[in-house]
Amino acid sequence: MQRRQLLRVLGGTAIAAAGVGAAGIASLPTSMPAEAVAAWQGPGAYTGGDARRHVLSYAMLAPHAHNLQSWSVDLSEPDVIMLYCDLERLLPHTDPLSRQVLISHGTFLELLDLAARELGLRADIVLFPQGVFHAQALDARPVARIALSPQPGVARDPLFAHVRARHTNRSAYDATRLVPASAVDAMRRAAGPDVTVGFVGTDQTALAAQHREIAIQAWQIELTTPRTVMESMHLLRVGTAEVATHRDGISLLDPLPVALDRLGMLDRKAPPEGQNLEVQLKGFNASVATTPGFWWLNTANNTRAAQIAAGRAYVRAQLAATGLGLSFHPLSQALQEYPEQAALYQAIHALTGAASLGHTLQMWVRVGYAPAKGPSPRRPLQALIRS
Ligand SMILES: Cc1cc2nc3c(=O)[nH]c(=O)nc-3n(C[C@H](O)[C@H](O)[C@H](O)COP(=O)(O)O)c2cc1C
């Protein structure tokens, strides 16, 4: 959701009517609670002990659709991490095939691998050790079995340096600063050989305009389809106390919606409408209008293994971009497999060339320069460990 704009207009009116002054709103705590983002300090230097917990402390900083953090690990076998998907943390309406959830397990596995290398460990990753998930749904079987073993001389990866600085950035970008060809090349190299990537900059005016238009239309569909927008509404964490308690989902810390929520005037049980809907659409459109480039990643097929590979490649590209001072903001709506998006799904696959290759578009993002963005919440590591 485009949380910043949420209820700004409506909120002003309602709060005035409720007699809450600007001073009252200004006094509400709006910064991210320290405990919610404590994980971003990392585990510190490794001084012995269970290396699995050390590498997991980095893996859990991975990007995940809706910040759901559906990773669940079993540590009962020595030196082995068995990775499962927490089936309570899915997005059945916006991610009906759990494709994005599996991409989000790929991002986790990649950061885990990078962190293991830093410790001189080899991470042998076997995907789907008890069989591959069905194309339509996940189940209780593991996503991956990761065996860690010492390997002197294992290659470290310079991308690891950017793991704690990588953050999704949804704000306006500097429209006047184009993404240089050298950065596009660095992102392509970081993504690696398992995926096909593409890029369109605003110097390609007509093409970039088509990207913008699809992003805007797809966002409007998501926001005006009750069951898909409600999936986001249920994941809203409003105000510092809720953000600190849940440490997942969509953090909303702007003073107006927080004030409305305290007054019992923020209706999270109904889709946004009227002025509130308008404000959210305009906010998204304004951000998209500032975008100097669109970058995407597709895979030759849409197997579960390809989805994991897409996640690994995505986070590698984002790490490379982070190192170059560039921000990423995924635009997943048109890539989603629910019927209302079908026409835009086809349109973005055609526009990026994925359709003519018979490929599946796995990630599509805005990329550009923007003021730095702070970290998003993470649950404590212990919450991910099932045994
Ligand atoms: C598969 C996938 C899809 C995503 N889609 C969107 C999206 O459509 N819009 C968005 O704002 N962020 C999207 N994100 C970014 C997540 O919301 C973000 O990773 C999460 O909130 C954690 O924040 P962080 O990346 O700053 O750590 C996506 C991330 C992944 C891995």
The ligand as an SDF file (V2000), in Angstrom:
LIG
                    3D

 31 33  0  0  0  0  0  0  0  0999 V2000
    8.3760  -11.1960   -4.3670 C   0  0  0  0  0  0  0  0  0  0  0  0
    8.3170   -9.7830   -3.8260 C   0  0  0  0  0  0  0  0  0  0  0  0
    7.3010   -8.9310   -4.2520 C   0  0  0  0  0  0  0  0  0  0  0  0
    7.2350   -7.6220   -3.7630 C   0  0  0  0  0  0  0  0  0  0  0  0
    6.2670   -6.7700   -4.2470 N   0  0  0  0  0  0  0  0  0  0  0  0
    6.1840   -5.5040   -3.7730 C   0  0  0  0  0  0  0  0  0  0  0  0
    5.2290   -4.5820   -4.2870 C   0  0  0  0  0  0  0  0  0  0  0  0
    4.4510   -4.8940   -5.1790 O   0  0  0  0  0  0  0  0  0  0  0  0
    5.2010   -3.3280   -3.7730 N   0  0  0  0  0  0  0  0  0  0  0  0
    6.0660   -2.9290   -2.7950 C   0  0  0  0  0  0  0  0  0  0  0  0
    6.0030   -1.7890   -2.3730 O   0  0  0  0  0  0  0  0  0  0  0  0
    7.0030   -3.7680   -2.3020 N   0  0  0  0  0  0  0  0  0  0  0  0
    7.0850   -5.0340   -2.7680 C   0  0  0  0  0  0  0  0  0  0  0  0
    8.0550   -5.8820   -2.2970 N   0  0  0  0  0  0  0  0  0  0  0  0
    8.9930   -5.4200   -1.2740 C   0  0  0  0  0  0  0  0  0  0  0  0
    8.5530   -5.8850    0.1050 C   0  0  0  0  0  0  0  0  0  0  0  0
    7.3940   -5.2030    0.4880 O   0  0  0  0  0  0  0  0  0  0  0  0
    9.7150   -5.6400    1.0790 C   0  0  0  0  0  0  0  0  0  0  0  0
   10.7550   -6.5260    0.7470 O   0  0  0  0  0  0  0  0  0  0  0  0
    9.3220   -5.8640    2.5170 C   0  0  0  0  0  0  0  0  0  0  0  0
    8.3710   -4.9100    2.9320 O   0  0  0  0  0  0  0  0  0  0  0  0
   10.5360   -5.7750    3.4270 C   0  0  0  0  0  0  0  0  0  0  0  0
   11.1530   -4.5300    3.2950 O   0  0  0  0  0  0  0  0  0  0  0  0
   12.6810   -4.3980    2.8500 P   0  0  0  0  0  0  0  0  0  0  0  0
   12.8110   -4.9140    1.4510 O   0  0  0  0  0  0  0  0  0  0  0  0
   12.9560   -2.9110    2.9280 O   0  0  0  0  0  0  0  0  0  0  0  0
   13.5200   -5.1680    3.8090 O   0  0  0  0  0  0  0  0  0  0  0  0
    8.1720   -7.1760   -2.8000 C   0  0  0  0  0  0  0  0  0  0  0  0
    9.1950   -8.0480   -2.3820 C   0  0  0  0  0  0  0  0  0  0  0  0
    9.2790   -9.3320   -2.8950 C   0  0  0  0  0  0  0  0  0  0  0  0
   10.4070  -10.2460   -2.4610 C   0  0  0  0  0  0  0  0  0  0  0  0
  1  2  1  0
  2  3  1  0
  2 30  2  0
  3  4  2  0
  4  5  1  0
  4 28  1  0
  5  6  2  0
  6  7  1  0
  6 13  1  0
  7  8  2  0
  7  9  1  0
  9 10  1  0
 10 11  2  0
 10 12  1  0
 12 13  2  0
 13 14  1  0
 14 15  1  0
 14 28  1  0
 15 16  1  0
 16 17  1  0
 16 18  1  0
 18 19  1  0
 18 20  1  0
 20 21  1  0
 20 22  1  0
 22 23  1  0
 23 24  1  0
 24 25  2  0
 24 26  1  0
 24 27  1  0
 28 29  2  0
 29 30  1  0
 30 31  1  0
M  END
$$$$
